[in-house]
Amino acid sequence: MQKIWATSLLLSIFLSFLPLSCAPRKKARPLTEFSQHKVVPVLGSKIHYLETGPKDAPTVLLLHGGRFTKETWARIGTPMVLAEAGFRVLALDLPGFGASEVFRGERGEFLEGFMDALDLSKTALVSPSMSGSFSLPFVAKHPEKLWAFVPIAPVAVPGFREKLAEGGTLEPSPVPALVVWGEKDRLFPASGAAALGNLFQKSEVNILAGASHPCYLDRPKEFHASLLRFLKSLRG
């Protein structure tokens, strides 16, 4: 009996010194398990997009910056984070980017056409950098089609301000907004974040510490945490 006890003790001690990396790990699910690559015609152009999450859930539409595509979001896991939090997620290639065809109309008309093609009545819109030239005209013209807006150091802010002030008095947009900026943005200084936030009736500003212009790529964990908190606060 003593021999069996001693053997068990030695085995326990040996196992306690094994590196933690020897423990079995849960394999990360590949994106293809819960995303679909789709194509939709929008005003004469074939537009490619990824879709994931419950179809009857609140929709979040992810745009991209000038040097990126829908795959950029997939690489940092944003569609997965949102889908697992209970949102329906669409990440598209804007016209002339990635696999999508060039769009011949006005950029401000594109998102309306995309939403009509998919029969989307309302969405949350996440729009970094260059995509502001698509999103901000849409936000100004169709606030009723949005339940949230997340601009990330976007272009076209002056035009957005002018659109809101067309009646002679600047009327802030009624769309709830989370304005995200990189502290070290050399393209658009972070001081622009507060100015953009003032163009919305209800807004929050999040400056990501140490991050550059594509701040969501530099600080994905902080960005995801802020994005989820904001969206969940609006959806209860």
Secondary structure as a PSIPRED ss2 file (coil, helix, strand):
# PSIPRED VFORMAT (PSIPRED V4.0)

   1 M C   1.000  0.000  0.000
   2 Q H   0.000  1.000  0.000
   3 K H   0.000  1.000  0.000
   4 I H   0.000  1.000  0.000
   5 W H   0.000  1.000  0.000
   6 A H   0.000  1.000  0.000
   7 T H   0.000  1.000  0.000
   8 S H   0.000  1.000  0.000
   9 L H   0.000  1.000  0.000
  10 L H   0.000  1.000  0.000
  11 L H   0.000  1.000  0.000
  12 S H   0.000  1.000  0.000
  13 I H   0.000  1.000  0.000
  14 F H   0.000  1.000  0.000
  15 L H   0.000  1.000  0.000
  16 S H   0.000  1.000  0.000
  17 F C   1.000  0.000  0.000
  18 L C   1.000  0.000  0.000
  19 P C   1.000  0.000  0.000
  20 L H   0.000  1.000  0.000
  21 S H   0.000  1.000  0.000
  22 C H   0.000  1.000  0.000
  23 A C   1.000  0.000  0.000
  24 P C   1.000  0.000  0.000
  25 R C   1.000  0.000  0.000
  26 K C   1.000  0.000  0.000
  27 K C   1.000  0.000  0.000
  28 A C   1.000  0.000  0.000
  29 R C   1.000  0.000  0.000
  30 P C   1.000  0.000  0.000
  31 L H   0.000  1.000  0.000
  32 T H   0.000  1.000  0.000
  33 E H   0.000  1.000  0.000
  34 F C   1.000  0.000  0.000
  35 S C   1.000  0.000  0.000
  36 Q E   0.000  0.000  1.000
  37 H E   0.000  0.000  1.000
  38 K E   0.000  0.000  1.000
  39 V E   0.000  0.000  1.000
  40 V E   0.000  0.000  1.000
  41 P E   0.000  0.000  1.000
  42 V E   0.000  0.000  1.000
  43 L C   1.000  0.000  0.000
  44 G C   1.000  0.000  0.000
  45 S E   0.000  0.000  1.000
  46 K E   0.000  0.000  1.000
  47 I E   0.000  0.000  1.000
  48 H E   0.000  0.000  1.000
  49 Y E   0.000  0.000  1.000
  50 L E   0.000  0.000  1.000
  51 E E   0.000  0.000  1.000
  52 T E   0.000  0.000  1.000
  53 G C   1.000  0.000  0.000
  54 P C   1.000  0.000  0.000
  55 K C   1.000  0.000  0.000
  56 D C   1.000  0.000  0.000
  57 A C   1.000  0.000  0.000
  58 P C   1.000  0.000  0.000
  59 T E   0.000  0.000  1.000
  60 V E   0.000  0.000  1.000
  61 L E   0.000  0.000  1.000
  62 L E   0.000  0.000  1.000
  63 L C   1.000  0.000  0.000
  64 H C   1.000  0.000  0.000
  65 G C   1.000  0.000  0.000
  66 G C   1.000  0.000  0.000
  67 R C   1.000  0.000  0.000
  68 F C   1.000  0.000  0.000
  69 T C   1.000  0.000  0.000
  70 K H   0.000  1.000  0.000
  71 E H   0.000  1.000  0.000
  72 T H   0.000  1.000  0.000
  73 W H   0.000  1.000  0.000
  74 A H   0.000  1.000  0.000
  75 R H   0.000  1.000  0.000
  76 I H   0.000  1.000  0.000
  77 G C   1.000  0.000  0.000
  78 T H   0.000  1.000  0.000
  79 P H   0.000  1.000  0.000
  80 M H   0.000  1.000  0.000
  81 V H   0.000  1.000  0.000
  82 L H   0.000  1.000  0.000
  83 A H   0.000  1.000  0.000
  84 E H   0.000  1.000  0.000
  85 A C   1.000  0.000  0.000
  86 G C   1.000  0.000  0.000
  87 F C   1.000  0.000  0.000
  88 R E   0.000  0.000  1.000
  89 V E   0.000  0.000  1.000
  90 L E   0.000  0.000  1.000
  91 A E   0.000  0.000  1.000
  92 L E   0.000  0.000  1.000
  93 D C   1.000  0.000  0.000
  94 L C   1.000  0.000  0.000
  95 P C   1.000  0.000  0.000
  96 G C   1.000  0.000  0.000
  97 F C   1.000  0.000  0.000
  98 G C   1.000  0.000  0.000
  99 A C   1.000  0.000  0.000
 100 S C   1.000  0.000  0.000
 101 E C   1.000  0.000  0.000
 102 V C   1.000  0.000  0.000
 103 F C   1.000  0.000  0.000
 104 R C   1.000  0.000  0.000
 105 G C   1.000  0.000  0.000
 106 E C   1.000  0.000  0.000
 107 R H   0.000  1.000  0.000
 108 G H   0.000  1.000  0.000
 109 E H   0.000  1.000  0.000
 110 F H   0.000  1.000  0.000
 111 L H   0.000  1.000  0.000
 112 E H   0.000  1.000  0.000
 113 G H   0.000  1.000  0.000
 114 F H   0.000  1.000  0.000
 115 M H   0.000  1.000  0.000
 116 D H   0.000  1.000  0.000
 117 A H   0.000  1.000  0.000
 118 L C   1.000  0.000  0.000
 119 D C   1.000  0.000  0.000
 120 L C   1.000  0.000  0.000
 121 S C   1.000  0.000  0.000
 122 K C   1.000  0.000  0.000
 123 T E   0.000  0.000  1.000
 124 A E   0.000  0.000  1.000
 125 L E   0.000  0.000  1.000
 126 V E   0.000  0.000  1.000
 127 S E   0.000  0.000  1.000
 128 P E   0.000  0.000  1.000
 129 S H   0.000  1.000  0.000
 130 M H   0.000  1.000  0.000
 131 S H   0.000  1.000  0.000
 132 G H   0.000  1.000  0.000
 133 S H   0.000  1.000  0.000
 134 F H   0.000  1.000  0.000
 135 S H   0.000  1.000  0.000
 136 L H   0.000  1.000  0.000
 137 P H   0.000  1.000  0.000
 138 F H   0.000  1.000  0.000
 139 V H   0.000  1.000  0.000
 140 A H   0.000  1.000  0.000
 141 K H   0.000  1.000  0.000
 142 H C   1.000  0.000  0.000
 143 P H   0.000  1.000  0.000
 144 E H   0.000  1.000  0.000
 145 K H   0.000  1.000  0.000
 146 L E   0.000  0.000  1.000
 147 W E   0.000  0.000  1.000
 148 A E   0.000  0.000  1.000
 149 F E   0.000  0.000  1.000
 150 V E   0.000  0.000  1.000
 151 P E   0.000  0.000  1.000
 152 I E   0.000  0.000  1.000
 153 A C   1.000  0.000  0.000
 154 P C   1.000  0.000  0.000
 155 V C   1.000  0.000  0.000
 156 A C   1.000  0.000  0.000
 157 V H   0.000  1.000  0.000
 158 P H   0.000  1.000  0.000
 159 G H   0.000  1.000  0.000
 160 F H   0.000  1.000  0.000
 161 R H   0.000  1.000  0.000
 162 E H   0.000  1.000  0.000
 163 K H   0.000  1.000  0.000
 164 L H   0.000  1.000  0.000
 165 A C   1.000  0.000  0.000
 166 E C   1.000  0.000  0.000
 167 G C   1.000  0.000  0.000
 168 G C   1.000  0.000  0.000
 169 T C   1.000  0.000  0.000
 170 L C   1.000  0.000  0.000
 171 E C   1.000  0.000  0.000
 172 P C   1.000  0.000  0.000
 173 S E   0.000  0.000  1.000
 174 P C   1.000  0.000  0.000
 175 V C   1.000  0.000  0.000
 176 P C   1.000  0.000  0.000
 177 A E   0.000  0.000  1.000
 178 L E   0.000  0.000  1.000
 179 V E   0.000  0.000  1.000
 180 V E   0.000  0.000  1.000
 181 W E   0.000  0.000  1.000
 182 G E   0.000  0.000  1.000
 183 E C   1.000  0.000  0.000
 184 K C   1.000  0.000  0.000
 185 D C   1.000  0.000  0.000
 186 R C   1.000  0.000  0.000
 187 L C   1.000  0.000  0.000
 188 F C   1.000  0.000  0.000
 189 P C   1.000  0.000  0.000
 190 A C   1.000  0.000  0.000
 191 S C   1.000  0.000  0.000
 192 G H   0.000  1.000  0.000
 193 A H   0.000  1.000  0.000
 194 A H   0.000  1.000  0.000
 195 A H   0.000  1.000  0.000
 196 L H   0.000  1.000  0.000
 197 G H   0.000  1.000  0.000
 198 N C   1.000  0.000  0.000
 199 L C   1.000  0.000  0.000
 200 F E   0.000  0.000  1.000
 201 Q C   1.000  0.000  0.000
 202 K C   1.000  0.000  0.000
 203 S E   0.000  0.000  1.000
 204 E E   0.000  0.000  1.000
 205 V E   0.000  0.000  1.000
 206 N E   0.000  0.000  1.000
 207 I E   0.000  0.000  1.000
 208 L E   0.000  0.000  1.000
 209 A C   1.000  0.000  0.000
 210 G C   1.000  0.000  0.000
 211 A C   1.000  0.000  0.000
 212 S C   1.000  0.000  0.000
 213 H C   1.000  0.000  0.000
 214 P C   1.000  0.000  0.000
 215 C H   0.000  1.000  0.000
 216 Y H   0.000  1.000  0.000
 217 L H   0.000  1.000  0.000
 218 D H   0.000  1.000  0.000
 219 R C   1.000  0.000  0.000
 220 P H   0.000  1.000  0.000
 221 K H   0.000  1.000  0.000
 222 E H   0.000  1.000  0.000
 223 F H   0.000  1.000  0.000
 224 H H   0.000  1.000  0.000
 225 A H   0.000  1.000  0.000
 226 S H   0.000  1.000  0.000
 227 L H   0.000  1.000  0.000
 228 L H   0.000  1.000  0.000
 229 R H   0.000  1.000  0.000
 230 F H   0.000  1.000  0.000
 231 L H   0.000  1.000  0.000
 232 K H   0.000  1.000  0.000
 233 S H   0.000  1.000  0.000
 234 L H   0.000  1.000  0.000
 235 R H   0.000  1.000  0.000
 236 G C   1.000  0.000  0.000
